């Protein structure tokens, strides 16, 4: 008699009405309960992602410099159609990414920022970022000395969007950096 083939079963499951902030505990208890019920194989819960209902989310705070203000702040020699087109393309793309992150149900107190230009050498730099004020502020800084603790929620897996739009006055190129 031949032995039956083994199989793997992927299951999608939603649990609701549980206290927030306990994803690791939920994963541990699911694995333990299923292991007791299914003795023939190994039970591994791949991940547990906490999603908070949209009803408890706060309105998103936005601090966005208008495209027209960024463009008119540039020196006259860089107020050209091709620079405006490149700037507008990157501006709208990054703004859409910022909004997508804060509309995620896992983001509770979203903030969207697209800042005024700052200059560094030949570069005009417009920083942008989204973060969740609901994530406890910490003491985490990146290479640019930006405080990054609210850019990612380890418990829910939520991640914001950060970077800069850069105009290099040496060649007139407009780029995005993340």
C-alpha positions as CSV (number, residue, x, y, z in Angstrom):
1,X,0.0,0.0,0.0
2,X,1.4,3.4,-1.0
3,X,1.8,6.2,1.6
4,X,-0.5,9.3,0.9
5,X,1.2,12.5,-0.2
6,X,1.7,15.2,2.5
7,X,0.2,18.6,1.9
8,X,0.5,22.1,3.2
9,X,-2.6,24.1,4.0
10,X,-2.4,27.9,3.9
11,X,-5.3,29.5,5.9
12,X,-6.4,33.1,6.1
13,X,-8.1,33.9,9.4
14,X,-9.5,37.1,10.9
15,X,-10.0,37.5,14.7
16,X,-11.9,40.6,16.0
17,X,-12.8,42.1,19.3
18,X,-9.4,41.4,20.9
19,X,-7.3,43.9,22.8
20,X,-4.8,45.9,20.7
21,X,-1.1,45.4,20.9
22,X,-1.0,41.7,21.4
23,X,-0.1,40.3,18.0
24,X,2.8,38.1,19.3
25,X,0.5,36.7,22.0
26,X,-2.2,35.9,19.5
27,X,0.3,34.1,17.2
28,X,1.7,32.1,20.2
29,X,-1.7,31.0,21.3
30,X,-2.9,30.1,17.8
31,X,0.1,27.9,17.3
32,X,-0.4,26.2,20.6
33,X,-4.1,25.6,20.1
34,X,-3.6,24.2,16.6
35,X,-0.7,22.0,17.6
36,X,-2.9,20.3,20.1
37,X,-5.6,19.7,17.6
38,X,-3.4,18.6,14.7
39,X,-0.9,16.0,15.9
40,X,0.1,14.6,12.5
41,X,2.1,17.7,11.3
42,X,3.8,20.8,12.3
43,X,1.8,24.0,12.9
44,X,3.5,27.3,12.2
45,X,1.6,30.6,12.1
46,X,3.5,32.7,9.5
47,X,2.5,36.1,10.7
48,X,-0.1,37.9,12.7
49,X,-0.8,41.5,11.6
50,X,-2.9,43.8,13.8
51,X,-5.2,46.1,12.0
52,X,-7.1,48.7,13.9
53,X,-10.6,49.7,12.7
54,X,-10.7,52.9,10.8
55,X,-13.3,54.3,13.2
56,X,-10.6,54.8,15.9
57,X,-8.2,56.6,13.6
58,X,-7.5,60.3,14.0
59,X,-7.8,62.7,11.1
60,X,-4.5,63.0,9.2
61,X,-2.5,66.1,9.8
62,X,-0.9,67.6,6.7
63,X,1.9,70.1,6.2
64,X,2.3,70.2,2.5
65,X,4.0,73.1,0.6
66,X,2.1,73.6,-2.7
67,X,3.9,72.8,-5.9
68,X,3.5,76.4,-7.1
69,X,5.4,77.6,-4.0
70,X,8.2,75.2,-4.5
71,X,8.6,76.2,-8.2
72,X,8.5,80.0,-7.6
73,X,11.0,79.7,-4.8
74,X,13.6,78.4,-7.3
75,X,16.1,80.9,-8.8
76,X,14.8,82.4,-12.0
77,X,17.2,80.4,-14.2
78,X,15.6,77.2,-13.0
79,X,12.0,78.3,-13.5
80,X,11.8,76.5,-16.9
81,X,9.1,74.2,-18.3
82,X,11.2,71.1,-18.3
83,X,12.1,71.6,-14.6
84,X,8.5,72.3,-13.7
85,X,7.4,69.1,-15.5
86,X,10.0,67.0,-13.7
87,X,9.3,68.6,-10.4
88,X,5.5,68.2,-10.8
89,X,5.9,64.5,-11.7
90,X,8.0,63.7,-8.6
91,X,5.9,66.0,-6.4
92,X,2.6,64.2,-7.3
93,X,4.1,60.8,-7.2
94,X,5.6,61.2,-3.7
95,X,2.5,62.9,-2.4
96,X,0.4,60.0,-3.5
97,X,2.8,57.6,-1.8
98,X,2.6,59.6,1.4
99,X,-1.2,59.6,1.4
100,X,-1.3,55.9,0.7
101,X,0.7,55.1,3.8
102,X,-1.4,57.2,6.2
103,X,-4.7,55.8,4.8
104,X,-3.6,52.3,5.8
105,X,-5.8,51.1,8.7
106,X,-2.7,50.4,10.7
107,X,-1.8,54.1,10.8
108,X,-3.7,55.7,13.7
109,X,-2.5,59.3,13.9
110,X,-1.0,60.0,10.5
111,X,1.1,63.0,9.6
112,X,2.0,63.9,6.0
113,X,4.8,66.5,5.4
114,X,6.3,67.8,2.2
115,X,8.6,70.7,3.2
116,X,10.0,73.8,1.7
117,X,13.4,73.8,0.0
118,X,16.6,73.7,1.9
119,X,19.9,74.2,0.2
120,X,23.1,72.1,0.5
121,X,25.8,73.1,-1.9
122,X,24.5,72.9,-5.4
123,X,21.3,71.0,-4.4
124,X,17.9,72.3,-3.6
125,X,16.3,69.6,-1.3
126,X,12.6,69.2,-0.6
127,X,12.1,66.6,2.2
128,X,8.9,64.6,2.5
129,X,7.8,62.1,5.1
130,X,4.8,60.3,6.6
131,X,4.7,59.0,10.2
132,X,2.3,57.9,12.9
133,X,2.2,60.0,16.1
134,X,0.5,57.0,17.8
135,X,3.8,55.1,17.7
136,X,5.8,56.1,20.8
137,X,8.6,58.6,20.0
138,X,12.0,57.2,20.7
139,X,15.6,58.1,20.2
140,X,16.3,56.7,16.7
141,X,18.0,58.9,14.1
142,X,19.1,58.3,10.5
143,X,22.2,59.5,8.7
144,X,20.5,62.9,8.0
145,X,19.8,63.3,11.8
146,X,16.0,62.8,11.3
147,X,14.2,61.3,14.2
148,X,12.8,58.0,12.8
149,X,11.1,56.2,15.6
150,X,7.6,56.9,14.3
151,X,8.3,55.9,10.8
152,X,7.6,52.2,11.4
153,X,5.3,50.2,13.8
154,X,6.9,46.9,14.6
155,X,3.7,45.5,16.2
156,X,1.4,46.2,13.2
157,X,4.0,46.2,10.3
158,X,3.0,49.7,9.2
159,X,5.7,51.7,7.5
160,X,5.7,55.3,6.4
161,X,7.2,56.9,3.3
162,X,10.2,59.2,3.5
163,X,12.7,60.8,1.2
164,X,13.5,64.0,-0.7
165,X,13.0,65.6,-4.1
166,X,16.3,67.1,-5.2
167,X,17.1,69.7,-7.9
168,X,20.8,69.8,-8.7
169,X,21.7,73.2,-10.0
170,X,24.9,71.8,-11.7
171,X,22.9,69.9,-14.3
172,X,19.2,71.0,-13.7
173,X,18.2,67.4,-13.0
174,X,15.3,66.8,-10.6
175,X,15.4,63.4,-8.8
176,X,13.7,61.6,-5.9
177,X,15.6,59.8,-3.1
178,X,14.3,57.4,-0.6
